[in-house]
Amino acid sequence: MEKFSAYRDPGTGIQPFLRPVPPQESASSVAIILAPLLYALSTIRALLVICLTIIYVLLTKVIFIVLFPLAPLHRLATRYVTAVVARLTLFTVGLYWIPVEVVKRRKGRIASHEKWSPKPGDLIVSNWVSWLEVLWLVYRFDPMFILPLGIPLETSESSVPASPRTTPGRRTGTGSAGISATPVRAPSERAEITGFVEASLLRIVSLTGNVPPFGNRDKLESLKSLEDLRLKAKSAGRPIVVFPECTTSNGRGILRFGNVFKGISASSLKFTVFIMCARIDPPSAFAPTLSLSIPSAFLNPLSHIFSIASSPLPRAMSIRLLSPSDSPGSSTFQLNEFANSIGGNSDSLASICATLMGDIGRMKQVGLGWEDKTRFFDFFKSKRS
């Protein structure tokens, strides 16, 4: 949409915030004829997801309370129910099979012989496209999720620099074609990450698509450091998941990472950083996008569930995992290979993770970050009001 072109990344031309839509020519009369059946399918599937959510809450938050004094048994029962509900939810919305590959960084070679098994206290670093990869992570690893919080820069619309992007018309020599120029917003300055908060499964799913501080403005004084939360996860026997983009993209590129690992030396890690990249297919007339870059204002992500549940086709999301031998913190990791990636960034580990994620996911990194999405939301809401 041309009115949002100012939020297109000037380096790659990618618009990472708008919801992807199928090509106009893909909308056929067949889709219109089948619309009532697709709405019925969507309603049935969405109701099943709601039922699964209610079952999950009743079991883990009510019935299993009696097991709380028996910590190991309580955790085992909660882990089993959570994994089952997560996988059933993915199956219900059409993700019958999710391909998973462990790949080497160099040339993307398959490394199926290497086992991807994060230990308690290890970090799983992932891009963030939807709530679907959150459920996959829960199903596979039962991790602790943490949210980075930061205070967006107070910059007015008029003070944000923009660079002109020109699109030449027909070179007829008459000047009749003209030249159209659309201002492209320069990426915002990075905002400081002030700390982290732990997020439950239901909370992080409901916050999908939002930006820091995620409604936690009143909790900014009680934030914890990444190391404190990592040690808590280690004592609980769980890995920890960090989304360095700090918000979701639409899956067309990797957003600029926040300085979530600032102060952590990549050369002396006490844990292993496991890196993954979730990829989704472009939407079509019968398959709405799986990405959730713009959250709904009411019971997020319920409207997105209705949307993707309407597809009669199997959905496609693939997971690419970096081989443990190439991961930061492993004994075979070569830090000197990332001198160019680090550059002058004060958070060297975040720069390394962004490079590795782009390599294994074969996705471009954009210069826009969660700070830009905050301003995009303001502009988006103003256009809809």
N, C-alpha and C positions, 0 to 999 in steps of 0.2 A: 504494500500500500504506500503510495507516493507520499502521503502526508506524514508518514513515520520514517521517511528516508534519512532524516537527520540522525537517526539512531542506527545507521548502517556503519559497520566497521570500515574505516577508511583504508585500512591495509589490505583486507581480504575481500571486501564487498559483501560480507555476510551480514544479514540482519538477524541477530541471535535471540531476539526477545519476542517477536511476533509469532503467533501460532501458525505453523505451516498449514496450508490448504492445498487440496489436490488441484492439478491443472484444470483450467476451465473446460477444456475439451473433453476431460475424463467424465464429466457429469453427463450421464446418459438418461434417456427416457426410462430405461430399465430400473435405474435407481429410484426414480420418481414413482413408478408403478409399485415397486416393492416397499415403499416408505412405510405403509401401515404395518407390514410384517416385521420390518426392521425395528420400528418403535416398540412393537410387542416383545420382540427378542430382547431389546435393550432393557425394557422394564422388568422382565423375568430375571435376567442376569443381575441387574442392579439390586433387586430384592434379595436374591441369593447372597450377594456380597454383604448386604445389610444384615442378613440373618447370620452369616459367618462372623461378622463383627460383634454382634450381640452375644453369640456363643463364646467368642474369645473373651469378651469382657466378663461375662458371668463366670466362666471357668477360672480365669487367671486372677480376677479381682475380688471374687466373692467365694466361690466354692473352695478354691485352693488355699484360702486363708487358714483352714484347719491344719494344713501341712506346714505352715510357716515355722513352727518350732523345730521341725525337721528340715533344716536348710537344704541339705543335698537332695532329699526327695522332692521338696518344693520346687527347687530349681529344675530338676529333671522333668517333672510333670509340666511345669510352665514352658520349658524349652520344647517339649514334644508337641504340646497343643499349639504353641505359637508357630512352629514349623509347619504343622499340618494345615492350619488355617491359612497361613501365608501361601502355601502351594495351591491349596484349593481355590483361593481367591484369584491367583494368576491363571489357573485353569479355567475358571468361570468366565473371565473376561476375554478368553481366546488365546492365551499363551499356553498352548498345550505342550510345547517343547521349546526350551531356551538353549540354543547352542552355546557351549562354553569351550574356549580354546586357551591353552597356556602357550604363550608365544615368546620367543627370544626377541630382544630389541633389534638386533641386526637382521635386516631383511625380513623381519616378521616370521621367522621360521618356527614351525610348531615344535613345542618342547613338552610333549605329552608325558615324557618319562619323569618330568619334575612335578612333584606333588605340591599343590597350593594349599598349605595348611597353616594359617596364621595361629600363633600361640597366644595365650593370655598376655595382654599388655602390648602386643604388636599392633601396628597401625594399618588399617585398610584405607587407602586414599582412592577416591572415585570421582568421576564427573557426576553431575546431577541433572538428569533429564526429566524424571518423573518419579512418582511414588512406587512404580513397578520394580525398579532396581532395588529400592529399599526393602520390599517384600522378598526379593530374591536373596539379598544379603542375610535377611532374618532366617530364611529357610535353610541356607547353607551354613552359616557361621554363628548365629545367635550373638551378634555383636552388641556393644554399647554404642549408641549414637550420641554425638555431641554436636552442638551448633556454635559456630564462631559468632560472636557479637561485636559489632563496631558501631560507632556513631557516624552517620553519613556527614560528609562535608556540607556546611551551610553555604551553598553557592547558588546564587539566583540564576534564572534562565539567561538573563542578559549578560551575565559575567562569564558564562561558559564559552570559550572560544570555539569558533566553527571555521572549518576550512571549506572553500568552495569546491564542488565537484561539477565539472562541466561535461555535458554530453553533446558533442558536435552533431549538427543536423546534416542534411545532404549538401555535399560540396558542389553546388550548382554554379557557383561563381556569381550568382545574382544577389546573394544575400538574403533571399526569400526564405531559406530554410531556417536561418537564425540559430542561435545557440542558447540552450536552456541550462541554467545553472541551479543546482540544488545544494544548499549549505549542508555540510556533513559535520556533525558535532564531534569535536576532538574528545578523545577519551578523558574522563575525569581523573583528577588526582586521586591517588590511593588514600583510603581512609584507614585509620589505625584500628587494628583488631585488639579490643580491650580485654578479651577473655573468652571463656567457653562455659556453656551450660549443658548438662545432660538432658537428653530428650527421650521420652518413651516412644514406643513404636507408633501409637495412635497420634501422639503430638507431632512427630516429625512428618507423618503422612499428611496431617491436616495443615502443616505449614509449607508443604511443597509448593513452590512457585513464589513464595514471599521472599522478602529481603530482610537483612538485619536492621534493627535489633529484634525482629520477630515478635513484637509486642512485649519485649522484656525491658522496656525503658526503666521500669521501677526496680529491676534486679541488677542493673549495671554495677552496683557497688558490691554485690555478693558473687561476682564471677570467680571461677576457678581457672587455674592454669592448665595447660594441656598435660603437663607432667603429673599434676595431682589427679586428674581424671584418668590418666593412663594407669597410674598405680592402683586406683580404685577398680578399674576394669581387670587389672592383673589379679588382684586379690579375689575378684568375683569369678575368675577363670574364663574371661571373655576377651576377645580382641576389641578394638575400638575403631569406629568408622568416622572419618573426617571428609567433608565435602569442601575442598579449598575454594571452589568457585563462590561459595557462600549463598548461592541461589541457583535456580534451574535455568538452563538455556533451552532452546527449542530443538537441540540435537544436531544443529548444522555446524557447530564449531564448539571449541572449548573456551569458556570465558577466562579472562585474566584472573589468576589466582590472587586471593588476598594473602597478606603476610601472616598466614596462620602458624607458621613454624619459626617465626622470628625469635632469635636467641638460641635456637637448637642447631648445633654444628653437625653438618652432614658427614663430617669425617670421623666423628666419635659417637655414633649412635649406640644406645644401650638396647635397642630393639630393632626389628626389621620392619621396613615400610613396604607393604604389599600394594601394588598399584593395579587398578582395573579400569576398564573403559566400557561403558554401556553404549551400544549402537542401535539405532532404530531405523526402519525403512521409511522412505517418504510416503506421505498419505496418498490415498486414491479415493475414487468415488465410493467404494464399498469398505474402505479401511481408513477411518479418521486417524490423525496423528496420535502416537502414544505419548508424545511429549506434553508436559504441562508447564509452560513458561509463564502463563498468566493465570493466577488462581481465581477461583470464584469467591464472591463475597459471602456466600451462604453455604455452610456445611462443606467446605472444600475437603476432598476433591469429588464430591458427589456428582456434580454435572459432568466432570471428566469421565467418571465411571459410566454414566449413561451414554456418553458419546462413543467411547471405545467398545462398549458392550453391544452396540448396534451392528457391529460388523459380523456378517455371516462367515467371513473367511478366517482361517487361522492367522493370528497376529505374529509379527516377527520382531523379536528383540534378541540381540546376540551380546554375549559377554566375552571380552578379551582380557586375559590376565597376563601380567608380566611375569616371566619365569623368575622364581625366587633367586636364582643365581645372578640375575641382573638387577636385583632390587637393592635400594639403599639399606645399609645395615648388614648385608651379607658379606661373607669373607672374600668373595670374588668381585665385589662391586668396585668399579674403576672411577674414582671421583675426578681424575684429571681429564676425562673425556667430556666433561660438562663445563669447561672453563668459559666457552663462548656463551652457553645458555645462562650462566649465572650473571655475567656482565657486572653491572653496578648494583644489582638488586641486593637489598639488605637481608633478604630471606633466601638464602642459597638453596635450602632444601625444597622450598615451594617451587623455585625455578626448575630444579632437577625433576621434580615430580611432574610438572607441566610438560616438560620435554618428553619424558618417558611415556606419559599418557597419550600425547599426540602421536608418538611413534607407533605404539601398539594399536591405537584406535584408528590410525590413518585419518586423523581429523586435524584441521587447521586451528591454530590458536588465534583468537581475536584479541584486540587491544582493549575491548570494553569489559568492564567488571560490574560487580553488584552495585557499585556507586552509580554507574550509568543507568542501571535498571531502575534504581530508586527514582531518578529523574524521568525515566521513560514512563513509569507508572503515573507520575503526576501529569505528564503530557497526555497519556492515554486516557486517563479519567476526565481530563478537561475536554477532550474531543468527544467523549461519549455523553457528557452532561449537557 
